[in-house]
Amino acid sequence: MTGLPKLPGLTFTDPTITNFKLSHTLDTCAGYSLPKTDYVGIGGRELEINTAKYFTKSDPVRYDPSLTYGRTRAAALPQFIPHYVHYDGKCLTFKAFFKQTVVESPDEHYRIRQVNLIYFLSDDTITVIEPRTPNAGMDQGKLVRRARILKNDRGDYWTWKDLGIGKDIAIHGIVYHTVDCDVFTKEYLASQGLIMDDPEEMPFDPYTMERILKKPITTTKTPPADNKLRRFLEYDRQILKFNAVWDDRDSEHGELRKFDILYFLADDTICVKELHNKNDGRDPFPLLLRRTKIPKIYTDIPINYPALYLELSDAEVTEFYQPVDLKVGDTIFILGRKMLLYDCDPYTRNYYRQALCIEQKAAVPIEKEKPKPLEKPMPPHNGIGGLEDSLQNTLSFLPKPPKKDVIRQISNANKFLRYQMVMENIHPEDTIRKFLLLYSLGDGTCKIHEPPIHNSGIIGGKYLRATHLVKPGTDPLDPAFYTPGDFYIGAVITVFQQRFVITGADLYVYRYMQGNPEKFPCCVIENMRNYMFSKGYLKEDIKDQIQESLEQEKKEERDAIGKEMEEQKTSMEVCYGIKSPVDVDYEQRKKAELAEAYERSLEHTYRVPPHGIMTTEKPCKIDVNIGKIEEEICEESAEGEVYTPKHIDTPEEKLEKYYSNILKKHHNICKKSGQIECQEPKDIESNERPPRTGPLMVNPPELPPHPCNIRKVRFNVDMDRCVRDSEDLCDLKREKTTCDCSDYKKN
């Protein structure tokens, strides 16, 4: 049935099939339309493609080989660039012109119109654009709309192969003649094999040229050299200031009035400012003359000028004041007033010196010296109150308390210098009395306190309240008070006609002298230092001074070592005689010194003396006689690696230890004048032995027959652990023999 053609009479339908509904292809899940994974045919019947007939082992639709073998990286396909994309924005530009006939005009018969012919490579279209000319009187701009232009009646179009310099191109009945092209056009056509001819000269339009010739020539006026804008930008806020005086004392009620003359460099104007004094009786007008130009000769006015109702202008004035006309010591006229320039500020002096090469004179004195006021005599003190309080009554009608040095009081609050005093021997009962003098560093007052003495009949306590102690013999109106520089051991001070002798002080007094040596004479500081040293208060200072002196000596020694080293001069120092700021060879020399020191540390500098016995400091009467020592030469073995382990002594080390023990015994004999005691067998009675007189006989050490085995341990290539010989000392359990005490002959 399936192979029959679909012709009438050859098609058969199944009458049992009544459902012809078409299944949908999309399912809705969570608001999204998704394609179905299983499809059925019309009426819900199974598709033949899903039957076993079309089943294959590896279905190319449902089976993805990349899940088994992984994805392969395919080579990137070459990028395809369409023709219109490659040539987008690229065009060929030719300069051309066409001739247009003008009728019924007496001025022109034709016109030459210059245009730009543009060919677009992306779609082979052409457009013609005429640059706009001002006041042309005709439509300009795009003359031919962009489109493909027919070349002939056969339906051919203009292409880039047909374009070139010196060719005529007919577009819509107008012939355009090309004369030149741009650089891109020339390079592109050359790359395609078309060589452009030399550019032609563009003809000019006769009427346009005639209009250009008839156009009037515009002229510009050259600005003056004195440009106001330039002067404003350069000299704005730069003012020359002169101090002037107007002497009007010749007139009635005249006086000497001071002014400030300000000269503005930006526009050569002058401003006169009056200086007012306190209570001068004048109105406080700030300016005598506002900012304006001042004529140098104010009476030079034309005869026919109506000066009654018109002010002077620049045209009537022949000359104005300039900076060169203003000098210290000269007199200028400010609208009829004579003003003397007696001084100027530092900026004005520098401007004249640098810009005009003029040195201004020194200031001219204009005021007479005032007589010095008479000194007011100080009235004598009446004895009531303090001197400073009484002095305030003479200075003002309403006296104020005297000012105090607050900074001194704050910085020295509760700081006192304490001294111990005794009275001069006037009465015998006063010899046992002692007093404490407290000098306040805050206000310079002194107070005296007497410690109580039991069973003496003298009541101690405050002897003198805080007050300033006046030195005897000074002026009562200008007294001199006692200061810490007057207090020292043995000094005699007078307190209201009572004489005291200072006998002691505490350590704080000396510390204060050390911190403020400028307030004390050297003799006072030396006196107090001797007293503190005698009392033993300066032990710590002495230790610190000794330590500092030792450190200073060490430092001087180190500096002396550094000075002895010769400094090598660099090539720059040799050639130019200057010192190089950086030693370029310092790092290399330092590395060489460290390497040399390390090599010296590796060298074995210790030399074993003959038979291990060193010379003694003093000669000894007892000699040491050692027997003959056999020497044996050891040969290196090539069977594996050889080294000396740390726990085994080499023959040299054993000899050194053996003879060092003999040396100790030898020293004991020399120093103690004794003898070597050897233990005798218990069954033999030993008598006292006389002191030794003969030489000390010492036997050489007993070494095994093969000392090379003692010196070295050999390991085979197979790294077998410690292959020992019969005489090797690696076996630490073997009994070791030592040298016994040698016998000596009895006298």
C-alpha positions in Angstrom: 0.0 0.0 0.0 2.7 2.4 0.9 4.4 2.0 -2.6 1.3 3.0 -4.6 1.1 6.4 -6.1 -1.4 8.9 -4.7 -4.0 8.7 -7.5 -7.7 8.4 -7.3 -8.8 4.9 -6.6 -5.4 3.9 -5.2 -5.7 5.5 -1.7 -7.4 3.6 1.1 -8.4 5.0 4.5 -8.8 3.2 7.8 -12.5 3.5 8.9 -11.6 2.7 12.5 -9.6 5.9 12.9 -11.8 8.7 14.1 -9.4 10.9 16.1 -7.4 13.3 13.9 -6.2 15.7 16.7 -2.7 17.1 16.3 -0.6 16.9 19.4 0.9 20.2 20.9 4.7 20.8 20.8 5.2 23.0 24.0 4.5 22.3 27.7 4.1 25.0 30.3 6.3 24.6 33.5 6.4 27.2 36.2 5.1 29.8 33.8 7.7 29.0 31.1 7.0 27.3 27.7 9.3 24.4 27.2 9.5 22.0 24.2 8.1 18.4 24.7 10.5 15.6 25.0 8.2 12.9 23.6 6.1 13.4 20.5 3.1 11.4 19.2 1.4 11.5 15.8 -2.1 12.5 14.8 -4.7 11.2 17.1 -2.2 10.1 19.6 -0.8 7.4 17.4 2.9 6.5 17.7 5.3 7.8 15.2 7.1 5.4 12.9 10.4 7.0 13.8 10.0 6.0 17.4 9.4 2.3 16.5 11.9 -0.5 16.7 12.4 -0.2 13.0 14.3 3.0 13.3 16.1 2.2 16.5 19.9 2.2 16.4 22.5 1.3 19.0 23.8 4.8 19.1 21.0 7.2 18.3 22.7 10.4 16.8 19.8 12.5 18.1 19.6 11.2 21.7 23.2 10.1 22.1 25.9 12.6 22.7 29.5 11.2 22.2 31.0 14.0 24.1 29.6 12.5 27.3 31.8 9.5 26.8 34.9 10.8 25.0 34.8 14.4 25.9 34.5 17.5 23.8 37.2 18.1 21.1 38.5 21.6 20.4 37.7 22.3 16.8 39.8 24.7 14.8 38.4 28.2 14.6 36.8 28.9 11.3 38.1 31.9 9.4 36.1 35.0 10.0 33.9 36.0 7.1 33.7 39.7 6.4 31.0 40.7 4.0 31.8 43.1 1.1 29.7 45.9 2.5 31.3 45.6 5.9 34.9 45.6 4.6 34.4 48.7 2.5 32.0 50.5 4.9 33.0 54.2 5.3 35.6 54.0 2.4 35.1 56.1 -0.6 37.1 57.6 -3.5 37.1 61.4 -3.7 37.9 63.3 -6.9 38.0 67.0 -7.4 36.2 68.0 -10.6 34.4 71.0 -12.3 31.8 71.5 -14.9 31.1 74.6 -17.1 27.6 76.2 -16.8 26.3 78.6 -19.5 24.9 82.0 -18.3 22.5 83.8 -20.6 21.2 87.3 -20.6 24.0 88.7 -18.3 26.3 91.5 -19.3 28.9 90.5 -16.6 29.4 86.8 -17.4 28.8 84.2 -20.1 29.6 81.1 -18.2 30.6 79.9 -14.8 33.1 77.4 -13.5 31.6 75.4 -10.7 34.0 73.3 -8.6 32.6 70.0 -7.1 33.7 66.9 -5.3 32.8 63.6 -6.9 32.6 60.8 -4.3 32.5 57.1 -5.2 31.4 54.7 -2.4 33.2 51.3 -2.5 30.6 49.5 -0.4 27.7 49.7 -2.9 29.3 51.3 -6.0 27.2 54.5 -5.7 28.2 58.0 -6.7 27.3 61.4 -5.3 28.3 65.0 -6.4 28.7 67.7 -3.8 29.5 71.4 -4.5 31.2 73.3 -1.6 29.1 76.3 -0.5 30.3 79.8 -1.4 29.1 82.7 0.7 26.8 85.1 -1.2 26.8 82.9 -4.3 23.1 83.5 -5.1 22.5 79.9 -6.3 21.7 76.5 -4.8 24.8 74.6 -3.8 25.5 71.5 -1.8 24.5 68.0 -3.0 24.0 68.3 -6.8 23.6 64.5 -7.4 22.0 62.2 -4.9 23.8 59.1 -4.0 22.9 56.3 -6.4 24.3 54.0 -9.0 24.8 56.1 -12.2 24.3 54.6 -15.7 27.3 54.9 -18.0 25.7 54.1 -21.4 22.5 53.0 -22.9 23.4 49.3 -22.6 22.7 49.5 -18.9 26.3 49.5 -17.6 27.1 51.4 -14.4 30.1 53.6 -13.5 32.6 51.7 -11.4 35.9 52.6 -9.8 37.7 51.1 -12.8 36.3 53.9 -15.0 37.4 56.8 -12.8 40.7 58.6 -13.0 42.4 62.1 -13.2 41.7 64.0 -16.5 38.6 62.0 -17.4 35.2 63.3 -18.4 32.3 61.7 -16.6 28.8 62.3 -17.8 26.1 62.2 -15.1 22.5 63.2 -15.9 23.6 65.2 -19.0 26.3 67.2 -17.2 30.0 66.4 -18.0 32.3 66.6 -15.0 36.0 66.8 -15.6 38.3 65.4 -12.9 41.5 67.3 -12.1 42.8 65.7 -8.8 42.1 63.2 -6.0 43.0 62.6 -2.4 45.8 60.5 -1.1 43.6 57.5 -0.1 42.1 57.4 -3.6 45.5 57.4 -5.2 46.9 54.6 -2.9 43.8 52.4 -3.3 43.8 52.6 -7.1 47.5 52.0 -7.2 47.0 48.8 -5.1 44.5 47.7 -7.7 46.9 48.3 -10.6 45.6 51.7 -11.7 48.2 54.5 -11.8 46.8 58.0 -11.6 48.0 60.8 -13.9 49.5 64.0 -12.6 47.0 66.4 -11.1 45.7 69.2 -13.3 45.2 72.9 -12.4 41.7 73.8 -11.3 40.4 76.7 -13.5 39.0 79.7 -11.7 35.6 81.3 -12.2 35.9 84.7 -14.0 33.0 86.3 -12.2 34.1 85.1 -8.8 37.6 86.4 -9.4 36.2 89.8 -10.5 34.2 90.0 -7.3 37.3 89.3 -5.2 39.2 92.0 -7.0 36.4 94.5 -6.4 36.1 93.7 -2.8 37.5 96.6 -0.7 40.7 95.9 1.3 40.0 95.8 5.0 42.6 97.6 7.1 43.1 97.3 10.9 44.4 100.0 13.2 47.5 99.0 15.0 46.9 99.2 18.7 49.0 101.7 20.7 52.1 100.4 22.5 50.5 101.5 25.8 47.8 98.8 25.8 45.5 99.4 28.7 44.5 95.7 29.0 48.1 94.6 29.0 49.0 97.1 31.7 46.0 96.1 33.8 46.9 92.4 33.6 50.6 93.1 34.4 50.5 95.9 36.9 47.1 95.5 38.7 47.4 95.9 42.5 51.0 97.2 42.2 51.1 100.6 43.9 54.0 102.9 44.7 53.5 104.4 48.2 55.1 107.7 49.3 54.9 109.5 52.6 54.3 113.2 52.0 53.7 116.2 54.2 51.9 119.5 53.5 53.5 122.4 55.4 50.7 124.9 55.9 52.2 126.6 58.9 52.6 129.9 57.1 48.9 130.5 57.0 46.7 131.3 59.9 46.0 128.3 62.1 48.1 126.2 59.7 49.9 123.1 60.7 52.1 120.2 59.4 49.7 117.7 57.9 50.8 114.2 56.8 49.5 112.3 53.7 50.0 109.1 51.8 50.4 109.5 48.0 49.5 106.3 46.2 50.6 105.9 42.6 48.8 103.1 40.6 51.0 101.6 37.9 48.1 100.1 36.0 46.7 103.4 34.7 49.2 106.2 36.0 46.6 107.6 38.5 47.4 109.2 41.9 45.4 109.0 45.1 46.0 111.2 48.1 45.1 109.8 51.5 45.1 111.9 54.6 46.5 110.5 57.9 44.4 111.4 60.9 45.8 111.5 64.5 43.8 110.8 67.5 41.9 113.9 68.7 43.2 116.1 65.9 39.8 117.8 65.6 39.3 117.1 61.8 36.6 115.2 60.1 37.6 111.6 59.4 37.5 111.9 55.6 39.5 109.0 54.2 40.7 110.7 51.0 41.8 114.2 50.2 41.9 113.4 46.4 40.3 110.4 44.7 42.1 108.3 42.2 42.8 110.5 39.1 45.6 111.6 36.8 47.5 114.7 38.2 49.0 117.2 35.7 52.6 118.0 36.2 52.0 121.8 35.5 48.4 122.5 36.6 48.5 126.1 35.4 49.3 125.2 31.8 45.8 125.7 30.3 44.9 127.0 26.9 43.7 130.6 26.8 40.4 129.9 25.0 39.5 126.9 27.3 36.4 127.5 29.4 37.8 126.4 32.7 34.9 128.0 34.6 32.4 125.3 33.7 34.5 122.5 32.2 37.1 120.3 33.7 40.5 119.5 32.1 40.7 116.5 29.9 43.7 114.6 28.6 43.7 116.6 25.4 44.3 119.9 27.3 47.0 118.6 29.6 50.5 118.4 28.1 52.1 116.1 30.7 51.1 114.0 33.7 53.1 112.9 36.7 55.1 109.7 35.9 57.1 107.4 38.3 60.4 109.1 37.3 59.0 112.4 38.7 58.4 111.1 42.2 61.6 110.9 44.3 62.2 111.1 48.0 63.2 114.7 49.0 61.4 116.4 46.1 58.4 118.7 46.3 55.4 118.0 44.0 52.3 120.1 43.4 49.0 118.3 43.9 46.4 120.8 42.4 48.2 123.8 43.9 49.4 122.2 47.2 53.1 121.8 47.8 53.8 118.4 49.2 57.2 117.1 50.3 58.0 113.4 49.7 60.0 112.5 52.8 59.8 108.6 52.6 58.5 105.6 50.8 57.9 101.9 51.6 60.4 99.0 50.8 58.4 97.8 47.8 58.7 101.3 46.1 62.4 101.4 46.8 62.9 97.9 45.2 60.7 98.9 42.2 62.8 102.0 41.5 66.0 100.1 41.9 65.1 97.1 39.6 62.8 98.7 37.0 64.1 102.3 36.7 67.7 101.9 38.1 67.0 104.8 40.5 68.1 104.6 44.1 65.7 106.5 46.4 67.2 108.7 49.1 67.0 108.0 52.8 64.0 109.3 54.8 64.0 113.0 55.4 63.3 113.9 59.1 60.4 116.3 59.3 59.6 116.3 63.0 61.6 118.0 65.7 63.1 115.9 68.5 60.9 116.1 71.5 62.7 116.9 74.8 63.0 114.0 77.1 60.5 114.0 80.0 61.9 114.9 83.4 62.4 111.9 85.7 59.9 111.9 88.5 61.6 111.4 91.9 60.5 108.5 93.9 59.1 109.5 97.3 60.7 107.8 100.3 59.1 104.8 101.8 57.1 105.6 105.0 57.7 102.2 106.4 54.0 101.1 106.3 53.4 98.1 104.1 55.6 96.6 101.5 57.8 98.6 99.2 56.0 97.4 96.1 52.5 98.1 97.6 53.5 101.6 98.6 55.0 102.3 95.1 51.6 101.7 93.5 50.2 104.8 95.4 52.6 107.0 93.5 51.8 105.6 90.0 48.0 106.0 89.8 45.2 107.7 91.8 43.5 104.3 92.2 46.3 102.0 93.3 46.3 98.4 92.0 48.0 95.4 93.5 51.5 94.9 92.1 51.8 92.4 89.2 53.4 89.1 90.0 55.4 86.7 87.8 52.8 84.0 87.3 54.9 81.9 85.1 57.6 81.7 87.7 55.1 80.8 90.4 53.5 78.0 88.4 56.8 76.5 87.2 58.4 76.6 90.7 55.4 75.9 92.8 56.3 74.2 96.2 60.0 74.2 95.4 62.3 75.4 98.2 66.1 75.5 98.8 66.8 74.5 102.4 69.8 75.6 104.3 70.9 75.0 107.9 72.0 78.1 110.0 73.3 79.0 113.4 73.5 82.3 115.2 76.7 84.1 115.6 78.0 83.5 119.2 76.5 86.5 121.1 75.1 84.7 124.0 76.3 81.3 125.3 72.8 79.9 125.4 72.3 80.5 121.6 75.1 78.1 120.6 72.8 75.1 120.7 70.1 76.7 118.6 69.8 75.7 114.9 67.6 77.2 112.2 66.3 76.1 108.8 66.2 78.7 106.0 63.8 77.9 103.2 64.2 80.0 100.0 61.1 79.8 97.8 61.9 79.6 94.1 58.4 80.7 93.1 58.5 84.2 94.6 62.0 84.7 96.0 60.8 84.9 99.6 62.6 83.4 102.6 61.2 82.0 105.8 63.1 80.7 108.8 62.0 77.8 111.1 63.6 76.8 114.4 63.4 73.1 115.3 62.4 72.6 118.9 65.1 71.2 121.4 63.8 69.2 124.3 64.6 70.4 127.9 66.4 73.4 126.5 64.0 76.1 127.6 63.8 77.4 124.0 60.5 77.2 122.2 60.9 76.3 118.6 58.6 77.0 115.6 58.3 79.8 113.1 61.1 82.3 113.5 60.4 84.5 110.4 57.4 84.4 108.0 57.9 84.4 104.2 59.4 87.8 103.3 62.0 89.3 101.1 65.3 89.6 102.9 67.0 92.9 102.1 70.8 93.0 101.9 72.4 95.4 104.4 73.8 98.6 103.0 71.5 98.9 99.9 69.3 101.8 98.8 66.0 101.7 100.7 64.1 102.9 97.6 65.7 100.3 95.4 66.8 97.5 97.7 68.7 94.4 96.7 67.3 91.1 98.0 69.1 87.9 98.9 69.2 85.3 96.1 70.4 81.7 96.0 73.8 82.9 94.8 74.4 84.6 98.2 73.9 81.3 100.1 76.9 79.0 100.5 78.6 77.1 103.3 80.1 79.7 105.7 78.2 82.7 104.3 76.9 85.3 106.8 73.5 86.8 106.2 71.7 89.5 108.1 68.1 89.1 109.0 66.7 92.3 110.6 70.0 93.1 112.3 70.5 89.4 113.4 73.5 87.7 111.8 73.3 84.0 110.9 76.0 81.6 109.5 75.0 78.9 107.0 76.5 75.6 108.0 74.7 73.1 105.8 72.3 72.4 102.9 70.4 69.5 101.4 71.3 67.6 98.2 68.5 69.3 96.3 70.4 72.6 96.5 73.3 71.1 94.7 71.1 69.5 92.1 69.5 72.9 91.4 72.9 74.4 91.0 73.8 71.7 88.5 70.6 72.4 86.5 71.0 76.2 86.6 74.7 77.0 86.6 74.2 80.4 85.1 72.5 81.6 88.3 75.4 80.9 90.6 79.0 82.0 90.7 81.6 79.2 90.2 83.0 79.6 93.7 79.5 79.0 95.2 79.1 75.8 93.1 82.6 74.6 94.1 81.9 75.4 97.8 78.7 73.4 97.7 80.3 70.5 95.8 83.0 70.2 98.4 80.5 70.2 101.2 78.4 67.4 99.5 81.5 65.4 98.9 82.6 65.6 102.5 79.2 64.4 103.7 79.2 61.5 101.3 76.2 62.6 99.2 78.0 62.3 95.9 78.9 58.6 95.8 76.5 57.8 93.0 77.8 60.8 91.0 81.4 59.6 91.4 80.4 56.1 90.2 78.6 57.6 87.2 81.6 59.9 86.4 84.0 56.9 86.6 81.8 54.9 84.3 81.5 57.8 81.8 85.2 58.4 81.8 85.8 54.7 81.1 83.4 54.7 78.2 85.0 57.9 76.9 88.4 56.2 77.0 87.0 53.2 75.1 85.4 55.5 72.6 88.7 57.4 72.1 90.6 54.1 71.6 88.0 53.0 68.9 88.2 56.4 67.2 92.0 56.3 67.2 91.9 52.9 65.5 89.6 54.3 62.9 91.9 57.3 62.3 95.0 55.1 61.7 93.3 53.4 58.8 94.3 54.9 55.5 91.4 55.9 53.4 91.8 54.9 49.7 91.0 57.7 47.3 88.7 57.1 44.3 89.4 58.1 40.8 87.1 61.1 41.1 89.0 62.3 44.2 92.3 61.9 42.3 91.2 63.7 39.1 89.1 66.5 40.5 90.2 66.7 44.1 86.8 66.2 45.5 85.6 63.6 47.9 83.3 61.0 46.5 80.0 60.8 48.5 79.7 57.0 48.0 82.4 54.4 48.3 81.7 52.1 45.4 84.3 49.5 46.4 83.2 49.4 50.0 80.9 46.4 49.6 83.5 44.4 47.6 86.2 45.1 50.1 83.9 44.1 53.0 83.1 40.8 51.3 86.8 40.1 50.8 87.6 40.9 54.4 84.9 38.6 55.7 86.0 35.8 53.3 89.6 36.1 54.5 88.6 36.1 58.1 86.5 33.0 57.6 89.4 31.2 55.9 91.8 32.2 58.7 89.3 30.7 61.2 89.4 27.4 59.4 93.2 27.1 59.6 94.6 25.0 62.4 97.0 27.5 64.0 97.7 25.5 67.1 101.0 23.7 67.0 101.7 20.8 69.4 105.1 21.4 71.1 107.8 18.7 71.0 106.5 15.8 73.1 103.6 17.9 74.3 105.7 19.7 76.9 105.7 23.5 76.9 108.3 25.8 78.5 107.6 26.9 82.0 107.6 30.5 83.2 110.7 29.9 85.4 113.5 27.4 85.1 113.1 24.2 87.0 116.0 22.1 88.4 114.4 18.8 87.6 114.7 17.7 84.0 112.4 15.5 82.0 113.9 12.6 80.0 111.6 10.9 77.5 112.5 7.8 75.6 112.5 7.3 71.8 109.1 7.5 70.0 108.6 5.4 66.9 107.1 7.2 64.0 104.9 5.4 61.5 103.7 6.8 58.1 100.1 6.0 57.3 99.0 5.5 53.7 95.6 6.5 52.5 93.4 3.6 51.4 91.3 3.9 48.3 88.7 1.4 49.4 85.8 3.6 50.3 85.5 6.8 52.3 87.9 7.5 55.3 87.4 10.0 58.1 88.2 10.3 61.8 85.1 10.0 64.1 84.7 12.5 67.0 84.7 9.8 69.8 88.1 8.5 68.8 91.4 10.2 69.5 94.0 10.4 66.8 97.6 9.4 67.6 98.5 13.1 67.8 95.7 13.8 70.3 96.7 10.8 72.4 100.3 12.1 72.5 99.2 15.6 73.4 97.0 14.3 76.3 99.7 12.0 77.6 102.4 14.6 77.6 100.1 17.3 79.0 99.6 15.1 82.1 103.3 14.7 82.4 103.6 18.5 82.2 101.2 19.0 85.0 103.2 16.7 87.2 106.4 18.5 86.2 104.9 21.8 87.3 103.7 20.4 90.6 107.3 19.2 91.3 108.7 22.7 90.5 106.1 24.7 92.4 105.5 22.6 95.5 109.1 21.3 95.7 107.6 17.9 96.2 107.8 14.7 94.3 105.6 12.3 92.4 104.1 9.9 94.8 103.5 6.4 93.5 101.4 3.9 95.3 103.5 0.9 96.6 102.1 -2.6 97.0 100.5 -3.1 100.4 102.8 -6.0 101.4 105.9 -3.8 101.0 106.6 -1.3 103.7 107.5 2.1 102.3 109.8 4.5 104.1 110.0 8.3 103.7 111.9 9.2 100.5 114.3 12.1 100.3 113.6 15.0 97.9 114.4 14.3 94.3 117.6 15.5 92.7 118.0 13.5 89.5 116.0 13.8 86.2 112.4 12.7 85.8 112.4 9.5 83.7 109.3 9.2 81.5 108.5 6.2 79.3 107.0 6.9 75.9 103.3 6.0 75.5 102.4 2.5 74.4 100.6 2.6 71.1 99.2 -0.5 69.3 101.4 -1.9 66.5 99.1 -0.3 63.8 98.4 3.3 64.8 96.8 4.0 61.5 93.8 1.9 62.5 93.4 4.1 65.6 93.5 7.2 63.5 91.0 6.3 60.9 87.8 4.3 60.5 87.1 2.8 57.1 83.7 2.2 55.6 83.3 0.0 52.5 81.3 1.0 49.5 78.4 -1.2 50.6 78.1 1.0 53.8 78.6 -1.9 56.2 78.7 -0.4 59.6 82.1 -0.1 61.3 84.3 -2.9 59.8 86.8 -3.0 62.6 90.3 -4.4 62.7 91.7 -6.3 65.6 93.5 -3.3 66.9 90.7 -0.7 66.1 89.5 1.4 69.0 85.9 1.5 67.8 85.3 -1.4 70.2 84.8 0.7 73.3 84.3 -2.3 75.6 88.0 -3.4 75.2 90.1 -2.7 78.2 92.3 0.3 77.8 95.8 0.5 79.4 97.2 3.7 80.8 100.7 4.7 81.6 101.7 4.1 85.2 103.8 6.4 87.4 107.4 6.1 86.5 109.9 5.2 89.3 112.8 7.5 90.1 116.1 6.7 91.7 116.6 7.1 95.3 119.6 9.1 96.6 
